[in-house]
Amino acid sequence: MSGAGQANKKQRIDKVLSHMGIGSRSEIRKQAKQGLITVNGAVVKDSGAHVDPVQDRIEVGGEPVLYQEHIYLMMNKPPGVLSATEDKRDRTVLDLLKPEHALFEPFPVGRLDKDTVGLLLLTNDGQLAHELLSPRKHVPKTYEATVEGEVDAADVAAFAAGVELEDGYVTLPAELRILNRERGRQVLSYISLTITEGKFHQVKRMFIAVGKKVVFLKRVSMGSLTLDESLPQGACRELTAGELELLKSGAGE
């Protein structure tokens, strides 16, 4: 798997192997007693023995175990799914994960509304998530939207200056671009918007502030990370080494 994190201390071998999806603690204990687990070529029958998961060569039944501490997933979020780790009524993005990804217990970095689609990063790397979500970092996020009404140059100027939301908060300057317009029974504007903060329902509220309504919203980038358009809605993949390196450098790690 790509995006491997680096462990810098010894851990119990049953913890390491269960983390990698080899089995439950009790199953790993049985494998150890059967002599199926080796560390650097030596049989280890005590599943509580400590190993360095990065430096030591661990094998189970003759198959090498490549340790990975962190996972970094790009998801193309579909509509109707919550950006949450659990919910009693609705499906969450975690319900869409493959078992081999879910065992790392990743969480969504930030939130997309239930009806919003597009780029969502999931990871179990709390430090990176904190850096990306920190208000002081102003990590840019770009959305594409369909808006009821004619978005014009006045709106572009207003967004560039910052608009006042219904609660009195004035947004940071944002870059609004008009991509296209469709004139029929009603005017629809197709736009791109880049913001550097993440207030609740911010994009929708910004357009409400200028008298317009967002009817479709898709996030296409976050920092240096851009949605892989070949990724079907509801699917995810691990970040490439290059994507992860750029994301971390942009987050200031």
N, C-alpha and C positions, 0 to 999 in steps of 0.2 A: 504494500500500500504506500501511497505517496504521503508527504507531509509528516514524516515521523518526528516526534518530539524526542528530546534527549533527557533520559533519566540520569541523575547524578548521585544516586545512593542505592544501597542494596535493599532488596525487597524480598519478602517471602516468595518462594517459587510457586506456591499455590495461588497467591494473589496475582503474580505475573501471568500465569497460564490461564486463569479464569478471566482476567482482563482481556486476553487475546482470544477468548471464545473457545478455548480447548475443552472446557467442561466446567462443571460445578466444583466447589472445593472438595466435596466428598468423592466425586469421580476422579479428581486429580490425586487424592490421597490413595485411592485404590491402584491407580496407574503407577504411582511411586512404589507402593509395596510390591507390585508385580515386576519391578525393575525396568519399567518402560521409559523412565525419565533419566537423561544423562546431562551433565553439565561439564563442558570441556572434556568430553569423552569418558567421564567417570559416572557410574550409576549413582543416583541419589534416591534413597528410599524414604527419606524424611521430607514430606511435602512442606514442612515448616522451615526447611533450610533456606538461608538467605543467599541470593545471587545478585549480580549486577546485570540487569536485563539488557544493557547496551553492550557491555564488554564481554560477558560470558557467552559461550556457544551452548545454547540450550536445544536439546532434541527430545521429541516425544515419539516413541515407536520408530526411531530412526529418521524421523522427519524434522528438519530444523524449524525452529520457531523464531520468526523475525519480529522483534518487539517494536511496538508503536505506542507511544504514550498519548499523543494528541491526534485528533482527526479534524479535518477541515473540509466541509462539504458545501458545494454550490447547489442550491435547489432552485428549480423553476416553479415557484409556488403557484398552485392552481387556485381558482376562486372557491369560496365556501369552506376553507380550511383555516383554522386559527393558528397564528404564530405564537404558540404556547407549548409548554411541556406536557400539560394535562388539562383536560376539561371533562366535566361530567356529562355534557350534552352533545358537544360537537367534536368532530375529528380534529386532531391537531397535526401539524407538520411532522411530528415524530411518528405518527401512525403510518406515514408514507415511507419510512425508512426501511431498507433491507436489514435483516437480522445482524449481518456482519458490521453494519454501520451503527445500529441501535445499541449494540453492546458497549460502545464507547460512551454512551449517555451524553450525546451532544445536546446543545440547546440553541435556539435561534438567537442571533445577534441582532437585537432590535426587533421591531414588529412591523408587519404589514397588516393592514386592515383585512377583515375576513374576505371582502370582495376584491381586494387588490391582488394583482398577480405579479410574477416576475422574480427578480433576483432576491434570494434570501441565503445568507451565510449561516451555517450551523457548525458549531465546534464545541469541544470541551476544554478549550484553552481560555480560561477566565481572564488571563492577563491581556491577550489580544482583544478579546471582546470588550474589556474595559477601555482599552486605548481607542478602539473604533467608535465607541459610544460616548466617550468623554466630551462634554460640551465645549471644553477649551480647545479641543483638537480641530473642530470645524471640518470634519471629514465630509467631502461633498457626496451627495446622493442625487442621481439623475433619474427622472421619471418621464415617461411618455403618457399623455392623457388625451382623452376625447372630452371636449368641454361644450356644453350647450351654450350657444350665444357666440357672438363675434368677438374673439380675442383680437385686440388691436394694439397699435403702437402706444396708446395711453396706458394699457395694461402692462406692456413691457417696461415702460418707464416707472410705473408704480411699483412693480415687483423689484426693479433695480434699486429703488429707494428704500424699500421695505414697506409692507402694508400693515395696517392696524387690524388685528383680529377682533372678534366680537367681545372678547374679555379685556380689551385694551392693550394687549401685548403687541408690540411692533416687531415684525420679523426682521431678521438680518437680510441684507441685500441678496436677491436671488436672480438667476439668469433665466429669463423666459424667452423661448424662441417659438415663433409660429411656423409650423411645418406645412400646413395645408388648411383649406376651408372647404366645406361642402354646403352648398345652398340648395335646400329643398323646402319642404313644409316648415322646417326649422333650420337654423344655421348651426352647423357643428364645426368646431375648431379643433385641429389636431396640433398639439403643442409638445415641446420638450421643456422641462423645468429642472434646474439644478439648484438645490438648497444645501445649506451647510449646517443645518440644525435639524432636530427631529421632534418637534412638538406634536402632541396628539392630533391626529387627522389633519396635519398641517397643510398639505397640498389642497385638500378639499376646502379647508377653512380660508385659505388665501384667495381662492377663486370666489367663494361666497362673499368675501370682503369687497370684491369688485363687481358683485352682482351677477355672477355666473355659477354654473353647476358642473362639477366633474361627474361624468357618467361612466368613464372607464379609466382605470389607473394601473400603470405597469411600471415597476422599478427596473431600470436597465443597467445601473451601475452603482457601486458603493466604493468610494476611494478609487483605487486602481483596478478593482475587480469589476469586469463587465460580464453581463449575462451571456452564456453560451447559447445562442439562438437555436442550435441543433438539439438542445436538451428539451425533451417533451415536457409539457406541464405535468407536475407531480413527480418528476424524476429528479435525481440528484447524482452528482459524481464528486469524487475527491478533487481538490484543487491540484493543479500541476505544481511542480517545484517552482517554476517561474512565477506563476500567479501568487503563490504563497510568499515568495521572497519580496515581490513588489508590494503586496498588501502589508506585510510586516514593516517594510521600510517606510511606507507611507503613513503607517500608524505611529511611527517613531520608536519602534522597538530597538 
